[in-house]
Amino acid sequence: MIKTVSKSKIVQYAANDQEIAECIQKAEHVGRWFYNMHAVENIYTALGVKP
């Protein structure tokens, strides 16, 4: 079972732990990078995944 955490809890954790804050920042960066690729195929190509 997957436990969900609310955004307010994540912000709380990030305020108390620098490592969590850095992980969240890097996840946001990767999310923007994937979003800007516009296609799943481009993401696979960038990661070196071949059919």
PyMOL commands that set and color helices and strands:
alter all, ss='L'
color gray80, all
select helices_A, chain A and resi 7-16+18-37+40-47
alter helices_A, ss='H'
color red, helices_A
deselect
rebuild
show_as cartoon
